[in-house]
Amino acid sequence: MGRIFTLDEARALMPQVLTVTGPVYTLAASLAQELSEADDAQDETRAEALRERLQTLVQSWQQSMQDLEAEVKGLWLVDFDSGDGYWCWAYPETELGYWHSYEGGFRSRVPADQRPGVQA
């Protein structure tokens, strides 16, 4: 079992999450555009090189998030274990503001202050 985070503890990591994710997202979007152009031009050598760069970039981002003890749940989507679910963040959100149960997943997330069973 990994680390359990209070909302304040998870939010304290958000400056690092944002600092890493923003530039990586921008570079990934640029590489994806170049890859699309290479595919359109049927330049398979260039396309393969771009796929490898994109994969390496995403893996580096995932490792950076794991180093913060966040759980990567998808591309640009990280969760912090709350003990009864997850504090949930997805790029381009600017703050950690959502929670969802272990079973519910991203689609069932609610504002953190509406987390079931918690008195505000």
Phi and psi in radians as a Rosetta constraint file:
Dihedral C 1 N 2 CA 2 C 2 CIRCULARHARMONIC -1.520 0.35
Dihedral N 2 CA 2 C 2 N 3 CIRCULARHARMONIC -2.959 0.35
Dihedral C 2 N 3 CA 3 C 3 CIRCULARHARMONIC -1.234 0.35
Dihedral N 3 CA 3 C 3 N 4 CIRCULARHARMONIC 2.502 0.35
Dihedral C 3 N 4 CA 4 C 4 CIRCULARHARMONIC -1.751 0.35
Dihedral N 4 CA 4 C 4 N 5 CIRCULARHARMONIC 2.317 0.35
Dihedral C 4 N 5 CA 5 C 5 CIRCULARHARMONIC -1.997 0.35
Dihedral N 5 CA 5 C 5 N 6 CIRCULARHARMONIC 2.387 0.35
Dihedral C 5 N 6 CA 6 C 6 CIRCULARHARMONIC -1.312 0.35
Dihedral N 6 CA 6 C 6 N 7 CIRCULARHARMONIC 2.889 0.35
Dihedral C 6 N 7 CA 7 C 7 CIRCULARHARMONIC -1.069 0.35
Dihedral N 7 CA 7 C 7 N 8 CIRCULARHARMONIC -0.719 0.35
Dihedral C 7 N 8 CA 8 C 8 CIRCULARHARMONIC -1.102 0.35
Dihedral N 8 CA 8 C 8 N 9 CIRCULARHARMONIC -0.708 0.35
Dihedral C 8 N 9 CA 9 C 9 CIRCULARHARMONIC -1.122 0.35
Dihedral N 9 CA 9 C 9 N 10 CIRCULARHARMONIC -0.760 0.35
Dihedral C 9 N 10 CA 10 C 10 CIRCULARHARMONIC -1.147 0.35
Dihedral N 10 CA 10 C 10 N 11 CIRCULARHARMONIC -0.754 0.35
Dihedral C 10 N 11 CA 11 C 11 CIRCULARHARMONIC -1.113 0.35
Dihedral N 11 CA 11 C 11 N 12 CIRCULARHARMONIC -0.527 0.35
Dihedral C 11 N 12 CA 12 C 12 CIRCULARHARMONIC -1.125 0.35
Dihedral N 12 CA 12 C 12 N 13 CIRCULARHARMONIC -0.398 0.35
Dihedral C 12 N 13 CA 13 C 13 CIRCULARHARMONIC -1.533 0.35
Dihedral N 13 CA 13 C 13 N 14 CIRCULARHARMONIC -0.178 0.35
Dihedral C 13 N 14 CA 14 C 14 CIRCULARHARMONIC -1.085 0.35
Dihedral N 14 CA 14 C 14 N 15 CIRCULARHARMONIC -0.617 0.35
Dihedral C 14 N 15 CA 15 C 15 CIRCULARHARMONIC -1.012 0.35
Dihedral N 15 CA 15 C 15 N 16 CIRCULARHARMONIC -0.678 0.35
Dihedral C 15 N 16 CA 16 C 16 CIRCULARHARMONIC -1.203 0.35
Dihedral N 16 CA 16 C 16 N 17 CIRCULARHARMONIC -0.739 0.35
Dihedral C 16 N 17 CA 17 C 17 CIRCULARHARMONIC -1.028 0.35
Dihedral N 17 CA 17 C 17 N 18 CIRCULARHARMONIC -0.815 0.35
Dihedral C 17 N 18 CA 18 C 18 CIRCULARHARMONIC -1.184 0.35
Dihedral N 18 CA 18 C 18 N 19 CIRCULARHARMONIC -0.698 0.35
Dihedral C 18 N 19 CA 19 C 19 CIRCULARHARMONIC -1.089 0.35
Dihedral N 19 CA 19 C 19 N 20 CIRCULARHARMONIC -0.655 0.35
Dihedral C 19 N 20 CA 20 C 20 CIRCULARHARMONIC -1.373 0.35
Dihedral N 20 CA 20 C 20 N 21 CIRCULARHARMONIC -0.817 0.35
Dihedral C 20 N 21 CA 21 C 21 CIRCULARHARMONIC -1.221 0.35
Dihedral N 21 CA 21 C 21 N 22 CIRCULARHARMONIC -0.755 0.35
Dihedral C 21 N 22 CA 22 C 22 CIRCULARHARMONIC -0.924 0.35
Dihedral N 22 CA 22 C 22 N 23 CIRCULARHARMONIC -1.006 0.35
Dihedral C 22 N 23 CA 23 C 23 CIRCULARHARMONIC -1.141 0.35
Dihedral N 23 CA 23 C 23 N 24 CIRCULARHARMONIC -0.618 0.35
Dihedral C 23 N 24 CA 24 C 24 CIRCULARHARMONIC -1.160 0.35
Dihedral N 24 CA 24 C 24 N 25 CIRCULARHARMONIC -0.742 0.35
Dihedral C 24 N 25 CA 25 C 25 CIRCULARHARMONIC -1.032 0.35
Dihedral N 25 CA 25 C 25 N 26 CIRCULARHARMONIC -0.815 0.35
Dihedral C 25 N 26 CA 26 C 26 CIRCULARHARMONIC -1.060 0.35
Dihedral N 26 CA 26 C 26 N 27 CIRCULARHARMONIC -0.787 0.35
Dihedral C 26 N 27 CA 27 C 27 CIRCULARHARMONIC -1.132 0.35
Dihedral N 27 CA 27 C 27 N 28 CIRCULARHARMONIC -0.721 0.35
Dihedral C 27 N 28 CA 28 C 28 CIRCULARHARMONIC -1.089 0.35
Dihedral N 28 CA 28 C 28 N 29 CIRCULARHARMONIC -0.715 0.35
Dihedral C 28 N 29 CA 29 C 29 CIRCULARHARMONIC -1.104 0.35
Dihedral N 29 CA 29 C 29 N 30 CIRCULARHARMONIC -0.689 0.35
Dihedral C 29 N 30 CA 30 C 30 CIRCULARHARMONIC -1.149 0.35
Dihedral N 30 CA 30 C 30 N 31 CIRCULARHARMONIC -0.767 0.35
Dihedral C 30 N 31 CA 31 C 31 CIRCULARHARMONIC -1.117 0.35
Dihedral N 31 CA 31 C 31 N 32 CIRCULARHARMONIC -0.673 0.35
Dihedral C 31 N 32 CA 32 C 32 CIRCULARHARMONIC -1.120 0.35
Dihedral N 32 CA 32 C 32 N 33 CIRCULARHARMONIC -0.666 0.35
Dihedral C 32 N 33 CA 33 C 33 CIRCULARHARMONIC -1.133 0.35
Dihedral N 33 CA 33 C 33 N 34 CIRCULARHARMONIC -0.793 0.35
Dihedral C 33 N 34 CA 34 C 34 CIRCULARHARMONIC -1.066 0.35
Dihedral N 34 CA 34 C 34 N 35 CIRCULARHARMONIC -0.686 0.35
Dihedral C 34 N 35 CA 35 C 35 CIRCULARHARMONIC -1.110 0.35
Dihedral N 35 CA 35 C 35 N 36 CIRCULARHARMONIC -0.745 0.35
Dihedral C 35 N 36 CA 36 C 36 CIRCULARHARMONIC -1.050 0.35
Dihedral N 36 CA 36 C 36 N 37 CIRCULARHARMONIC -0.745 0.35
Dihedral C 36 N 37 CA 37 C 37 CIRCULARHARMONIC -1.143 0.35
Dihedral N 37 CA 37 C 37 N 38 CIRCULARHARMONIC -0.702 0.35
Dihedral C 37 N 38 CA 38 C 38 CIRCULARHARMONIC -1.147 0.35
Dihedral N 38 CA 38 C 38 N 39 CIRCULARHARMONIC -0.708 0.35
Dihedral C 38 N 39 CA 39 C 39 CIRCULARHARMONIC -1.105 0.35
Dihedral N 39 CA 39 C 39 N 40 CIRCULARHARMONIC -0.763 0.35
Dihedral C 39 N 40 CA 40 C 40 CIRCULARHARMONIC -1.054 0.35
Dihedral N 40 CA 40 C 40 N 41 CIRCULARHARMONIC -0.650 0.35
Dihedral C 40 N 41 CA 41 C 41 CIRCULARHARMONIC -1.446 0.35
Dihedral N 41 CA 41 C 41 N 42 CIRCULARHARMONIC -0.019 0.35
Dihedral C 41 N 42 CA 42 C 42 CIRCULARHARMONIC 0.973 0.35
Dihedral N 42 CA 42 C 42 N 43 CIRCULARHARMONIC 0.654 0.35
Dihedral C 42 N 43 CA 43 C 43 CIRCULARHARMONIC -1.650 0.35
Dihedral N 43 CA 43 C 43 N 44 CIRCULARHARMONIC 1.447 0.35
Dihedral C 43 N 44 CA 44 C 44 CIRCULARHARMONIC -1.158 0.35
Dihedral N 44 CA 44 C 44 N 45 CIRCULARHARMONIC -0.576 0.35
Dihedral C 44 N 45 CA 45 C 45 CIRCULARHARMONIC -1.101 0.35
Dihedral N 45 CA 45 C 45 N 46 CIRCULARHARMONIC -0.854 0.35
Dihedral C 45 N 46 CA 46 C 46 CIRCULARHARMONIC -1.144 0.35
Dihedral N 46 CA 46 C 46 N 47 CIRCULARHARMONIC -0.734 0.35
Dihedral C 46 N 47 CA 47 C 47 CIRCULARHARMONIC -1.053 0.35
Dihedral N 47 CA 47 C 47 N 48 CIRCULARHARMONIC -0.740 0.35
Dihedral C 47 N 48 CA 48 C 48 CIRCULARHARMONIC -1.154 0.35
Dihedral N 48 CA 48 C 48 N 49 CIRCULARHARMONIC -0.711 0.35
Dihedral C 48 N 49 CA 49 C 49 CIRCULARHARMONIC -1.091 0.35
Dihedral N 49 CA 49 C 49 N 50 CIRCULARHARMONIC -0.709 0.35
Dihedral C 49 N 50 CA 50 C 50 CIRCULARHARMONIC -1.187 0.35
Dihedral N 50 CA 50 C 50 N 51 CIRCULARHARMONIC -0.676 0.35
Dihedral C 50 N 51 CA 51 C 51 CIRCULARHARMONIC -1.050 0.35
Dihedral N 51 CA 51 C 51 N 52 CIRCULARHARMONIC -0.747 0.35
Dihedral C 51 N 52 CA 52 C 52 CIRCULARHARMONIC -1.140 0.35
Dihedral N 52 CA 52 C 52 N 53 CIRCULARHARMONIC -0.747 0.35
Dihedral C 52 N 53 CA 53 C 53 CIRCULARHARMONIC -1.086 0.35
Dihedral N 53 CA 53 C 53 N 54 CIRCULARHARMONIC -0.745 0.35
Dihedral C 53 N 54 CA 54 C 54 CIRCULARHARMONIC -1.123 0.35
Dihedral N 54 CA 54 C 54 N 55 CIRCULARHARMONIC -0.754 0.35
Dihedral C 54 N 55 CA 55 C 55 CIRCULARHARMONIC -1.101 0.35
Dihedral N 55 CA 55 C 55 N 56 CIRCULARHARMONIC -0.770 0.35
Dihedral C 55 N 56 CA 56 C 56 CIRCULARHARMONIC -1.086 0.35
Dihedral N 56 CA 56 C 56 N 57 CIRCULARHARMONIC -0.728 0.35
Dihedral C 56 N 57 CA 57 C 57 CIRCULARHARMONIC -1.092 0.35
Dihedral N 57 CA 57 C 57 N 58 CIRCULARHARMONIC -0.821 0.35
Dihedral C 57 N 58 CA 58 C 58 CIRCULARHARMONIC -1.139 0.35
Dihedral N 58 CA 58 C 58 N 59 CIRCULARHARMONIC -0.719 0.35
Dihedral C 58 N 59 CA 59 C 59 CIRCULARHARMONIC -1.098 0.35
Dihedral N 59 CA 59 C 59 N 60 CIRCULARHARMONIC -0.653 0.35
Dihedral C 59 N 60 CA 60 C 60 CIRCULARHARMONIC -1.120 0.35
Dihedral N 60 CA 60 C 60 N 61 CIRCULARHARMONIC -0.753 0.35
Dihedral C 60 N 61 CA 61 C 61 CIRCULARHARMONIC -1.085 0.35
Dihedral N 61 CA 61 C 61 N 62 CIRCULARHARMONIC -0.786 0.35
Dihedral C 61 N 62 CA 62 C 62 CIRCULARHARMONIC -1.027 0.35
Dihedral N 62 CA 62 C 62 N 63 CIRCULARHARMONIC -0.755 0.35
Dihedral C 62 N 63 CA 63 C 63 CIRCULARHARMONIC -1.129 0.35
Dihedral N 63 CA 63 C 63 N 64 CIRCULARHARMONIC -0.691 0.35
Dihedral C 63 N 64 CA 64 C 64 CIRCULARHARMONIC -1.063 0.35
Dihedral N 64 CA 64 C 64 N 65 CIRCULARHARMONIC -0.702 0.35
Dihedral C 64 N 65 CA 65 C 65 CIRCULARHARMONIC -1.196 0.35
Dihedral N 65 CA 65 C 65 N 66 CIRCULARHARMONIC -0.715 0.35
Dihedral C 65 N 66 CA 66 C 66 CIRCULARHARMONIC -1.140 0.35
Dihedral N 66 CA 66 C 66 N 67 CIRCULARHARMONIC -0.601 0.35
Dihedral C 66 N 67 CA 67 C 67 CIRCULARHARMONIC -1.093 0.35
Dihedral N 67 CA 67 C 67 N 68 CIRCULARHARMONIC -0.470 0.35
Dihedral C 67 N 68 CA 68 C 68 CIRCULARHARMONIC -1.504 0.35
Dihedral N 68 CA 68 C 68 N 69 CIRCULARHARMONIC 0.025 0.35
Dihedral C 68 N 69 CA 69 C 69 CIRCULARHARMONIC 1.236 0.35
Dihedral N 69 CA 69 C 69 N 70 CIRCULARHARMONIC 0.351 0.35
Dihedral C 69 N 70 CA 70 C 70 CIRCULARHARMONIC -1.461 0.35
Dihedral N 70 CA 70 C 70 N 71 CIRCULARHARMONIC 2.689 0.35
Dihedral C 70 N 71 CA 71 C 71 CIRCULARHARMONIC -1.794 0.35
Dihedral N 71 CA 71 C 71 N 72 CIRCULARHARMONIC 2.127 0.35
Dihedral C 71 N 72 CA 72 C 72 CIRCULARHARMONIC -1.397 0.35
Dihedral N 72 CA 72 C 72 N 73 CIRCULARHARMONIC 2.108 0.35
Dihedral C 72 N 73 CA 73 C 73 CIRCULARHARMONIC -1.906 0.35
Dihedral N 73 CA 73 C 73 N 74 CIRCULARHARMONIC -0.069 0.35
Dihedral C 73 N 74 CA 74 C 74 CIRCULARHARMONIC 3.022 0.35
Dihedral N 74 CA 74 C 74 N 75 CIRCULARHARMONIC 3.140 0.35
Dihedral C 74 N 75 CA 75 C 75 CIRCULARHARMONIC -1.188 0.35
Dihedral N 75 CA 75 C 75 N 76 CIRCULARHARMONIC 2.059 0.35
Dihedral C 75 N 76 CA 76 C 76 CIRCULARHARMONIC 1.149 0.35
Dihedral N 76 CA 76 C 76 N 77 CIRCULARHARMONIC 0.515 0.35
Dihedral C 76 N 77 CA 77 C 77 CIRCULARHARMONIC -2.322 0.35
Dihedral N 77 CA 77 C 77 N 78 CIRCULARHARMONIC 2.091 0.35
Dihedral C 77 N 78 CA 78 C 78 CIRCULARHARMONIC -2.279 0.35
Dihedral N 78 CA 78 C 78 N 79 CIRCULARHARMONIC 2.606 0.35
Dihedral C 78 N 79 CA 79 C 79 CIRCULARHARMONIC -2.190 0.35
Dihedral N 79 CA 79 C 79 N 80 CIRCULARHARMONIC 2.621 0.35
Dihedral C 79 N 80 CA 80 C 80 CIRCULARHARMONIC -2.106 0.35
Dihedral N 80 CA 80 C 80 N 81 CIRCULARHARMONIC 2.184 0.35
Dihedral C 80 N 81 CA 81 C 81 CIRCULARHARMONIC -1.133 0.35
Dihedral N 81 CA 81 C 81 N 82 CIRCULARHARMONIC 2.191 0.35
Dihedral C 81 N 82 CA 82 C 82 CIRCULARHARMONIC -1.732 0.35
Dihedral N 82 CA 82 C 82 N 83 CIRCULARHARMONIC -0.060 0.35
Dihedral C 82 N 83 CA 83 C 83 CIRCULARHARMONIC 1.701 0.35
Dihedral N 83 CA 83 C 83 N 84 CIRCULARHARMONIC -0.407 0.35
Dihedral C 83 N 84 CA 84 C 84 CIRCULARHARMONIC -2.379 0.35
Dihedral N 84 CA 84 C 84 N 85 CIRCULARHARMONIC 0.234 0.35
Dihedral C 84 N 85 CA 85 C 85 CIRCULARHARMONIC 2.845 0.35
Dihedral N 85 CA 85 C 85 N 86 CIRCULARHARMONIC -2.621 0.35
Dihedral C 85 N 86 CA 86 C 86 CIRCULARHARMONIC -2.358 0.35
Dihedral N 86 CA 86 C 86 N 87 CIRCULARHARMONIC 2.428 0.35
Dihedral C 86 N 87 CA 87 C 87 CIRCULARHARMONIC -1.330 0.35
Dihedral N 87 CA 87 C 87 N 88 CIRCULARHARMONIC 2.249 0.35
Dihedral C 87 N 88 CA 88 C 88 CIRCULARHARMONIC -2.125 0.35
Dihedral N 88 CA 88 C 88 N 89 CIRCULARHARMONIC 2.342 0.35
Dihedral C 88 N 89 CA 89 C 89 CIRCULARHARMONIC -2.390 0.35
Dihedral N 89 CA 89 C 89 N 90 CIRCULARHARMONIC 2.455 0.35
Dihedral C 89 N 90 CA 90 C 90 CIRCULARHARMONIC -2.384 0.35
Dihedral N 90 CA 90 C 90 N 91 CIRCULARHARMONIC 2.385 0.35
Dihedral C 90 N 91 CA 91 C 91 CIRCULARHARMONIC -1.145 0.35
Dihedral N 91 CA 91 C 91 N 92 CIRCULARHARMONIC 2.368 0.35
Dihedral C 91 N 92 CA 92 C 92 CIRCULARHARMONIC -1.801 0.35
Dihedral N 92 CA 92 C 92 N 93 CIRCULARHARMONIC 0.437 0.35
Dihedral C 92 N 93 CA 93 C 93 CIRCULARHARMONIC -0.965 0.35
Dihedral N 93 CA 93 C 93 N 94 CIRCULARHARMONIC 2.513 0.35
Dihedral C 93 N 94 CA 94 C 94 CIRCULARHARMONIC -1.681 0.35
Dihedral N 94 CA 94 C 94 N 95 CIRCULARHARMONIC -0.142 0.35
Dihedral C 94 N 95 CA 95 C 95 CIRCULARHARMONIC -2.594 0.35
Dihedral N 95 CA 95 C 95 N 96 CIRCULARHARMONIC 2.873 0.35
Dihedral C 95 N 96 CA 96 C 96 CIRCULARHARMONIC -1.516 0.35
Dihedral N 96 CA 96 C 96 N 97 CIRCULARHARMONIC 1.884 0.35
Dihedral C 96 N 97 CA 97 C 97 CIRCULARHARMONIC -2.310 0.35
Dihedral N 97 CA 97 C 97 N 98 CIRCULARHARMONIC 0.142 0.35
Dihedral C 97 N 98 CA 98 C 98 CIRCULARHARMONIC -2.280 0.35
Dihedral N 98 CA 98 C 98 N 99 CIRCULARHARMONIC 2.788 0.35
Dihedral C 98 N 99 CA 99 C 99 CIRCULARHARMONIC -2.438 0.35
Dihedral N 99 CA 99 C 99 N 100 CIRCULARHARMONIC 2.589 0.35
Dihedral C 99 N 100 CA 100 C 100 CIRCULARHARMONIC -2.567 0.35
Dihedral N 100 CA 100 C 100 N 101 CIRCULARHARMONIC 2.727 0.35
Dihedral C 100 N 101 CA 101 C 101 CIRCULARHARMONIC -1.217 0.35
Dihedral N 101 CA 101 C 101 N 102 CIRCULARHARMONIC 2.889 0.35
Dihedral C 101 N 102 CA 102 C 102 CIRCULARHARMONIC -1.047 0.35
Dihedral N 102 CA 102 C 102 N 103 CIRCULARHARMONIC -0.712 0.35
Dihedral C 102 N 103 CA 103 C 103 CIRCULARHARMONIC -1.404 0.35
Dihedral N 103 CA 103 C 103 N 104 CIRCULARHARMONIC -0.546 0.35
Dihedral C 103 N 104 CA 104 C 104 CIRCULARHARMONIC -1.281 0.35
Dihedral N 104 CA 104 C 104 N 105 CIRCULARHARMONIC -0.675 0.35
Dihedral C 104 N 105 CA 105 C 105 CIRCULARHARMONIC 1.283 0.35
Dihedral N 105 CA 105 C 105 N 106 CIRCULARHARMONIC -3.077 0.35
Dihedral C 105 N 106 CA 106 C 106 CIRCULARHARMONIC -0.914 0.35
Dihedral N 106 CA 106 C 106 N 107 CIRCULARHARMONIC -0.745 0.35
Dihedral C 106 N 107 CA 107 C 107 CIRCULARHARMONIC -1.171 0.35
Dihedral N 107 CA 107 C 107 N 108 CIRCULARHARMONIC -0.307 0.35
Dihedral C 107 N 108 CA 108 C 108 CIRCULARHARMONIC -1.764 0.35
Dihedral N 108 CA 108 C 108 N 109 CIRCULARHARMONIC 0.182 0.35
Dihedral C 108 N 109 CA 109 C 109 CIRCULARHARMONIC -1.198 0.35
Dihedral N 109 CA 109 C 109 N 110 CIRCULARHARMONIC 2.618 0.35
Dihedral C 109 N 110 CA 110 C 110 CIRCULARHARMONIC -2.271 0.35
Dihedral N 110 CA 110 C 110 N 111 CIRCULARHARMONIC 2.784 0.35
Dihedral C 110 N 111 CA 111 C 111 CIRCULARHARMONIC -0.950 0.35
Dihedral N 111 CA 111 C 111 N 112 CIRCULARHARMONIC 2.461 0.35
Dihedral C 111 N 112 CA 112 C 112 CIRCULARHARMONIC -0.952 0.35
Dihedral N 112 CA 112 C 112 N 113 CIRCULARHARMONIC -0.618 0.35
Dihedral C 112 N 113 CA 113 C 113 CIRCULARHARMONIC -1.318 0.35
Dihedral N 113 CA 113 C 113 N 114 CIRCULARHARMONIC -0.078 0.35
Dihedral C 113 N 114 CA 114 C 114 CIRCULARHARMONIC -1.888 0.35
Dihedral N 114 CA 114 C 114 N 115 CIRCULARHARMONIC 0.245 0.35
Dihedral C 114 N 115 CA 115 C 115 CIRCULARHARMONIC -0.948 0.35
Dihedral N 115 CA 115 C 115 N 116 CIRCULARHARMONIC 2.214 0.35
Dihedral C 115 N 116 CA 116 C 116 CIRCULARHARMONIC -1.051 0.35
Dihedral N 116 CA 116 C 116 N 117 CIRCULARHARMONIC 2.489 0.35
Dihedral C 116 N 117 CA 117 C 117 CIRCULARHARMONIC 1.377 0.35
Dihedral N 117 CA 117 C 117 N 118 CIRCULARHARMONIC 0.115 0.35
Dihedral C 117 N 118 CA 118 C 118 CIRCULARHARMONIC -2.030 0.35
Dihedral N 118 CA 118 C 118 N 119 CIRCULARHARMONIC 2.249 0.35
Dihedral C 118 N 119 CA 119 C 119 CIRCULARHARMONIC -1.428 0.35
Dihedral N 119 CA 119 C 119 N 120 CIRCULARHARMONIC 2.278 0.35
